[in-house]
């Protein structure tokens, strides 16, 4: 690449960076106290924010996998470990 192209590219990227930073400052001035707080809701009449909904989905997904793991562990115990130790017989 030529130096002229590199300088033009860097200049364009710097301009974009400063535009974005200026936009953030304007948004902060407009929102005031509410800047940085999660006020977006899933639906206007539902008092649950998008962040809370994302946390719930993450938590429920984790609990689902823990439940599946527990179910597999219980099946292994009932099917193989219990009969191997003579605790019961699988018919």
Secondary structure, 3 states (H helix, E strand, C coil): CCHHHHHHHHHHHHHHHHHHHHHHHHHHHHHHHHCCCCCCECCCCCCCEHHHHHHHHHHHHHHHHHHHHHHHHHHHHHHHHHHHCCCCCCC
